[in-house]
Amino acid sequence: MEYELGVSGKAGNLNGKIDSRGNVFEGSRKREYPMPPLRGTGFSEMMATAARKLEWHPFPGPAAINSRTYQNRAGCAYHGYCNRGGCHVNAKGSTAVPTIPKAQETGRLKVVTQATVTTVEADTDGRVSGVNYLKNGVEYFQPADVVLLASYVYENVRVLLLSKSKAYPNGLSNNHRQVGRHYFSHNQGASVTALFPRNLNNWYGLPAQGTAVDDWADDNFDHSGLDFIGGGNLWIYSDRRPISAADMNTFDRAPQWGSAWKAFVKENADRWNTAYLQKTTLPYEDNFLDLDPTVRDPLGFPVCRITADFKDNEKKVAAFIQDKMVQWFMTAGAVATARGQLGTMGPTTHAYGGTRMGNNPETNVVDRWGFSHEAPNLGILGASVMGTSGAHNPTLTAQALAWRTAEHLAKNWKTIRK
């Protein structure tokens, strides 16, 4: 996936040989990243130096962004438009840029845009037969020998629950009542913001351009004496926008409005930074997704409802990782820090579960290949099949699993499509 999408970074374990310029905690990889890491900044270098003073192991985080020309796509211009958006020079890798266009060029993929899939049809034998979708107010049925559902965590669950039939009265692939169960999102809240005594020159760059520390991620450290499982990744980056200064933390040194607030912002707008702390979240059966009994979308269908919250383990992980981040910022010269709240497990771009993968059909929706235990010609793609998170982004794992499902389908086409 790294070579297909184009990922920049520095290997920390190449064929068992450790390189301190990369992530020394990573598993052994067979080859380097396709491109060198994105360039650093004065702030990221300052933070890396502070981490080394603590005898930690900083490294430039990998990113699905070109650090140089790759696959006829330009290298990053460091404009930062990719912050919650696309990339005007196509340096940012995603399935929309290098993957789907290649598939269309083969003539074997037809993309129907501005269409909304409403249900997946199933016959009396429990096999899926196609999908119903709406486009411009008209309903269509697309027959299929095999259906791959890849509409993200929330919509994967919603479509399955809406797809009721004689074979599946509780929703497609839900005779064991597992669709929607074991939902969780990344423990992304509980950040730390720091104030420094000098300008940081952070008015440029992008979120993927930064320095990471994995010393406290997952099982990379000794948990003896600790009463939680997992850990977190510490991530600092340079991306800032002037409008964000209007909502900056005043660290109890000024009010949140008025002339004193304006004076504080004017002096300190470029002297603060907020770390991105991504932490382990465990799955629990009582964290789940289902259909809202009253709320409908504009098409009249029930929306997906989230019933979930972080448990004690996640709260303890968050507090521990915040302590480490405060230590890092203060070592780098910060004069004040502020801790954010953990927040809720609401809608997020880092959602997991709901169609969990596993061998046991009574407790999982899909098998190890991503195909339904109940509807054998239905594959489900995305992080909804994942059963745990770890302290890193789910993107490459979700995509690698999707490729694994596709490979299995290609090798077993005649058997699966029957």
ZAVO-136761 format. One record per residue (C-alpha): residue number from 1; y, x, z. Coordinates in nm, 2 decimals. Each point is the difference from the previous one (the first is absolute). Last residue first. Layout:
! residues N
num	north	east	up
NUM	Y	X	Z
...
//
This chain:
! residues 418
num	north	east	up
418	-1.94	-2.19	-0.68
417	0.33	0.19	0.00
416	-0.11	0.23	0.29
415	-0.33	0.12	-0.16
414	0.13	0.06	-0.34
413	0.31	0.18	0.12
412	-0.17	0.23	0.25
411	0.15	0.34	-0.11
410	0.33	-0.16	-0.10
409	0.02	-0.21	0.32
408	-0.08	0.31	0.22
407	0.28	0.19	-0.18
406	0.24	-0.28	0.05
405	-0.08	-0.03	0.38
404	0.04	0.38	0.04
403	0.33	-0.02	-0.19
402	0.11	-0.27	0.24
401	-0.11	0.21	0.30
400	0.21	0.29	-0.13
399	0.30	-0.23	-0.04
398	-0.03	-0.12	0.36
397	-0.05	0.35	0.13
396	0.30	0.13	-0.21
395	0.23	-0.27	0.13
394	-0.10	-0.03	0.37
393	0.28	0.22	0.14
392	-0.10	0.22	0.29
391	-0.08	-0.03	0.37
390	-0.34	-0.16	-0.02
389	-0.05	-0.35	-0.13
388	-0.33	-0.17	0.07
387	-0.23	-0.25	-0.17
386	0.13	0.01	-0.36
385	-0.09	-0.28	-0.23
384	0.35	-0.16	0.02
383	0.14	0.34	-0.10
382	-0.06	-0.07	-0.37
381	-0.27	-0.14	-0.22
380	-0.24	-0.30	0.03
379	-0.29	-0.03	-0.24
378	-0.16	-0.34	-0.08
377	-0.32	0.00	-0.20
376	-0.23	-0.01	0.30
375	0.17	-0.30	0.17
374	-0.14	0.01	0.36
373	0.00	0.37	0.09
372	0.32	0.04	-0.21
371	0.03	0.33	-0.19
370	0.21	0.29	0.13
369	-0.27	0.26	-0.06
368	-0.09	0.04	0.37
367	-0.05	-0.38	0.03
366	0.27	-0.26	0.02
365	0.09	-0.28	0.25
364	-0.12	0.17	0.32
363	-0.14	-0.12	0.34
362	-0.30	-0.22	-0.11
361	-0.04	0.18	-0.33
360	-0.08	0.33	0.19
359	0.04	0.31	-0.22
358	0.37	0.02	0.03
357	0.34	-0.05	-0.17
356	0.26	-0.23	0.15
355	0.16	-0.28	-0.19
354	0.29	-0.08	0.25
353	0.07	0.37	0.06
352	0.31	0.21	-0.05
351	0.38	-0.02	-0.03
350	0.23	0.29	-0.08
349	0.26	-0.16	-0.21
348	0.08	-0.23	0.29
347	0.00	-0.36	0.11
346	0.00	-0.03	0.38
345	-0.18	0.20	0.26
344	0.29	-0.01	0.24
343	0.25	0.25	0.14
342	-0.08	0.33	0.16
341	0.36	0.04	0.12
340	0.21	0.30	-0.10
339	0.07	0.30	0.22
338	0.34	0.17	0.02
337	0.07	0.37	0.01
336	0.29	0.21	0.11
335	0.13	0.36	-0.04
334	-0.24	0.10	-0.28
333	-0.05	0.38	-0.04
332	-0.32	0.04	-0.19
331	-0.20	0.02	0.33
330	0.16	-0.34	0.10
329	-0.12	-0.15	-0.33
328	-0.36	0.13	0.05
327	-0.02	-0.11	0.36
326	0.13	-0.35	-0.08
325	-0.27	-0.02	-0.28
324	-0.28	0.10	0.24
323	0.11	-0.26	0.26
322	0.02	-0.26	-0.28
321	-0.36	0.09	-0.09
320	-0.12	-0.07	0.35
319	0.20	-0.33	0.03
318	-0.14	-0.12	-0.33
317	-0.36	0.09	0.08
316	0.03	-0.19	0.33
315	0.13	-0.31	-0.18
314	-0.27	0.02	-0.26
313	-0.28	0.02	0.26
312	0.16	-0.28	0.21
311	-0.02	-0.24	-0.30
310	0.24	-0.06	-0.29
309	0.03	-0.36	-0.10
308	-0.15	-0.24	-0.24
307	-0.01	-0.36	-0.14
306	0.14	0.03	-0.35
305	0.02	-0.31	-0.22
304	-0.04	0.01	-0.38
303	0.19	-0.28	-0.17
302	-0.14	-0.34	-0.08
301	0.04	-0.10	-0.37
300	0.28	-0.22	-0.13
299	0.13	0.22	-0.28
298	0.31	0.09	0.20
297	-0.23	0.12	0.28
296	-0.11	-0.23	0.28
295	0.03	0.00	0.38
294	-0.21	-0.26	0.18
293	-0.35	0.11	0.09
292	0.07	0.37	-0.08
291	-0.31	0.15	-0.16
290	-0.18	0.28	0.18
289	0.05	0.37	0.10
288	-0.15	0.17	0.30
287	0.05	0.21	0.31
286	-0.26	-0.16	0.24
285	-0.28	0.22	-0.15
284	0.18	0.32	0.07
283	0.06	0.29	-0.23
282	0.15	0.33	0.14
281	0.34	0.13	-0.09
280	0.07	0.38	-0.03
279	0.36	0.11	-0.02
278	0.26	0.07	-0.26
277	0.32	0.14	0.14
276	0.30	0.01	-0.23
275	0.28	0.20	0.17
274	0.35	-0.12	0.01
273	0.29	0.24	-0.06
272	0.35	0.04	0.14
271	0.29	0.23	-0.06
270	0.12	-0.12	-0.34
269	0.18	-0.32	0.13
268	0.10	0.18	0.32
267	0.38	0.04	-0.02
266	0.09	-0.31	-0.21
265	-0.27	-0.20	0.18
264	0.15	0.08	0.34
263	0.35	-0.08	-0.11
262	-0.11	-0.33	-0.14
261	-0.18	-0.09	0.32
260	0.31	0.08	0.21
259	0.21	-0.21	-0.24
258	-0.21	-0.31	0.04
257	-0.38	-0.06	0.00
256	-0.33	0.12	0.13
255	0.15	0.17	0.30
254	0.00	0.38	0.04
253	-0.21	0.27	0.17
252	-0.30	-0.22	0.08
251	-0.19	0.18	-0.28
250	0.23	-0.14	-0.27
249	-0.29	-0.10	-0.22
248	0.10	-0.03	-0.37
247	0.05	-0.34	-0.16
246	0.31	0.07	-0.20
245	-0.14	0.35	-0.06
244	-0.27	-0.16	-0.21
243	0.26	-0.09	-0.26
242	0.05	0.37	-0.08
241	-0.36	0.04	-0.10
240	-0.24	0.26	0.15
239	-0.32	0.17	-0.12
238	-0.05	0.33	0.17
237	-0.35	-0.03	0.14
236	-0.19	0.03	0.33
235	-0.37	-0.09	0.05
234	-0.22	0.01	0.30
233	-0.35	-0.13	-0.06
232	-0.17	-0.19	0.28
231	-0.29	-0.03	0.24
230	-0.34	-0.16	0.04
229	-0.18	-0.14	0.30
228	0.17	-0.06	0.33
227	-0.03	0.08	0.37
226	0.08	0.37	-0.01
225	-0.16	0.24	0.25
224	-0.19	0.18	-0.27
223	0.13	-0.11	-0.33
222	0.00	0.36	-0.15
221	0.19	0.01	-0.33
220	-0.07	-0.05	-0.37
219	-0.19	-0.32	0.06
218	0.26	-0.25	-0.14
217	0.33	0.18	-0.05
216	0.16	0.20	0.28
215	0.01	0.34	-0.17
214	0.08	-0.17	-0.33
213	0.36	0.11	-0.04
212	0.19	-0.10	-0.32
211	0.31	0.13	-0.17
210	0.21	-0.18	-0.26
209	0.06	-0.14	-0.35
208	-0.20	-0.32	-0.02
207	0.29	-0.20	0.14
206	0.24	0.12	-0.27
205	0.29	0.25	-0.04
204	0.37	-0.04	0.07
203	0.24	-0.06	0.27
202	-0.18	0.21	0.26
201	0.24	0.29	0.03
200	-0.10	0.05	0.37
199	0.35	0.00	0.15
198	0.03	0.15	0.35
197	-0.06	-0.08	0.36
196	-0.33	-0.19	-0.08
195	-0.09	-0.36	0.09
194	-0.36	-0.11	-0.02
193	-0.19	-0.32	-0.09
192	-0.36	-0.06	0.10
191	-0.23	-0.26	-0.15
190	-0.20	-0.26	0.19
189	-0.11	-0.19	-0.31
188	-0.25	0.11	-0.26
187	-0.33	-0.09	0.17
186	-0.15	-0.07	-0.34
185	-0.11	-0.36	-0.05
184	-0.30	-0.19	0.12
183	-0.23	-0.27	-0.11
182	-0.35	-0.01	0.14
181	-0.08	-0.35	-0.12
180	0.17	-0.16	-0.30
179	-0.33	-0.08	-0.18
178	-0.28	0.04	0.26
177	-0.11	-0.36	0.04
176	-0.36	0.07	-0.10
175	0.02	-0.25	-0.28
174	0.33	0.16	-0.11
173	-0.07	0.16	-0.34
172	0.22	-0.27	-0.15
171	0.15	-0.24	0.24
170	-0.13	-0.21	0.28
169	-0.20	-0.24	-0.22
168	-0.15	0.30	-0.20
167	-0.29	-0.12	-0.22
166	0.15	-0.35	-0.04
165	0.34	0.16	-0.07
164	0.30	0.14	0.18
163	0.23	0.26	-0.16
162	0.30	-0.03	0.23
161	-0.16	0.23	0.26
160	-0.08	0.26	-0.26
159	0.35	-0.02	-0.15
158	0.16	0.03	0.34
157	-0.21	0.30	0.11
156	0.08	0.20	-0.32
155	0.36	-0.11	0.02
154	0.05	0.15	0.34
153	-0.18	0.32	-0.06
152	0.12	0.08	-0.36
151	-0.07	-0.19	-0.32
150	-0.31	0.20	-0.12
149	-0.27	-0.26	-0.06
148	-0.25	0.14	-0.25
147	-0.19	-0.29	-0.18
146	-0.32	0.05	-0.20
145	-0.14	-0.20	-0.29
144	0.35	-0.16	-0.04
143	0.15	-0.32	-0.12
142	0.38	-0.02	0.02
141	0.12	-0.35	0.09
140	0.36	-0.09	-0.07
139	0.26	-0.22	0.19
138	0.34	-0.05	-0.15
137	0.32	0.02	0.21
136	0.13	0.30	-0.19
135	-0.33	0.19	0.08
134	-0.25	-0.13	0.26
133	-0.34	0.15	0.05
132	-0.36	-0.11	0.04
131	-0.26	0.28	0.02
130	-0.35	0.05	-0.14
129	-0.37	-0.08	0.05
128	-0.08	0.12	0.35
127	-0.36	-0.01	0.11
126	-0.09	-0.23	0.29
125	-0.30	-0.17	-0.17
124	0.21	-0.32	-0.02
123	0.26	0.17	-0.21
122	0.31	0.19	0.13
121	0.36	-0.02	-0.12
120	0.27	0.24	0.14
119	0.32	-0.18	0.10
118	0.38	0.01	-0.04
117	0.06	0.31	-0.21
116	0.38	0.02	-0.07
115	0.12	0.11	-0.34
114	0.33	0.18	-0.08
113	-0.19	0.25	-0.21
112	-0.34	-0.03	-0.17
111	-0.12	0.35	-0.06
110	-0.27	0.05	-0.26
109	-0.22	0.30	0.04
108	-0.25	0.13	-0.25
107	0.24	0.11	-0.28
106	-0.04	0.36	0.13
105	0.38	0.03	0.02
104	0.00	-0.27	0.26
103	-0.21	0.22	0.23
102	0.24	0.29	-0.04
101	0.30	-0.23	0.08
100	-0.18	-0.12	0.32
99	-0.05	0.35	0.14
98	0.30	0.24	-0.04
97	0.30	-0.23	0.09
96	-0.11	-0.34	0.15
95	-0.29	0.16	0.19
94	0.26	0.20	0.19
93	0.14	0.35	-0.04
92	0.37	0.06	0.06
91	0.15	0.24	-0.26
90	0.05	-0.29	-0.23
89	0.37	0.10	-0.08
88	0.15	-0.32	0.13
87	-0.23	-0.01	0.30
86	-0.09	-0.33	0.17
85	0.11	-0.15	0.32
84	-0.04	0.00	0.38
83	0.15	0.35	0.02
82	-0.09	0.11	-0.36
81	0.37	0.01	-0.08
80	0.01	0.32	0.21
79	0.19	0.21	-0.25
78	-0.23	0.30	0.05
77	-0.02	0.07	-0.38
76	-0.38	0.00	0.02
75	-0.19	0.15	-0.29
74	-0.02	-0.18	-0.33
73	-0.31	-0.17	-0.13
72	-0.19	0.13	-0.30
71	-0.32	0.03	0.21
70	0.19	0.22	0.26
69	0.35	0.15	-0.02
68	0.08	0.15	0.34
67	0.00	-0.12	0.36
66	-0.15	-0.33	-0.12
65	-0.02	-0.27	0.26
64	-0.32	-0.13	0.16
63	0.09	0.20	0.31
62	-0.18	0.26	0.22
61	0.18	0.09	0.32
60	0.15	0.34	0.03
59	-0.17	0.17	0.30
58	0.07	0.05	0.37
57	-0.27	0.15	0.23
56	0.09	-0.01	0.37
55	0.06	0.31	0.21
54	0.30	-0.16	0.16
53	0.22	0.26	-0.17
52	-0.18	-0.09	-0.32
51	0.12	-0.36	0.03
50	0.36	0.12	0.05
49	-0.03	0.21	-0.32
48	-0.13	-0.30	-0.19
47	0.29	-0.21	0.13
46	0.25	0.25	-0.13
45	-0.18	0.02	-0.33
44	0.01	-0.38	-0.03
43	0.37	-0.01	0.08
42	0.09	0.27	-0.25
41	-0.20	-0.18	-0.26
40	-0.34	0.05	-0.15
39	-0.11	-0.02	-0.36
38	-0.28	-0.24	-0.09
37	-0.35	0.16	0.04
36	-0.17	0.19	-0.28
35	-0.18	-0.20	-0.27
34	-0.36	-0.11	-0.08
33	-0.09	0.06	0.37
32	-0.23	0.30	0.04
31	-0.37	-0.02	-0.06
30	-0.33	-0.06	0.17
29	0.14	-0.15	0.32
28	-0.12	0.07	0.35
27	0.11	-0.26	0.25
26	0.35	0.00	0.13
25	0.11	0.15	0.33
24	0.17	0.31	-0.14
23	0.24	-0.21	-0.19
22	0.17	0.24	-0.24
21	0.19	0.33	0.03
20	-0.25	0.10	0.27
19	-0.27	0.05	-0.26
18	-0.36	-0.04	0.13
17	-0.29	0.11	-0.23
16	-0.28	-0.26	0.01
15	0.01	-0.07	-0.37
14	0.38	-0.04	0.01
13	0.11	-0.12	0.34
12	0.38	-0.03	0.04
11	0.07	-0.11	-0.35
10	0.37	-0.03	-0.09
9	0.15	-0.32	-0.15
8	0.09	-0.20	-0.31
7	-0.21	-0.29	-0.11
6	-0.03	-0.11	-0.37
5	-0.16	-0.34	-0.04
4	-0.32	0.12	-0.17
3	-0.01	0.34	0.17
2	0.04	-0.14	0.35
1	-0.24	-0.29	-0.08
//
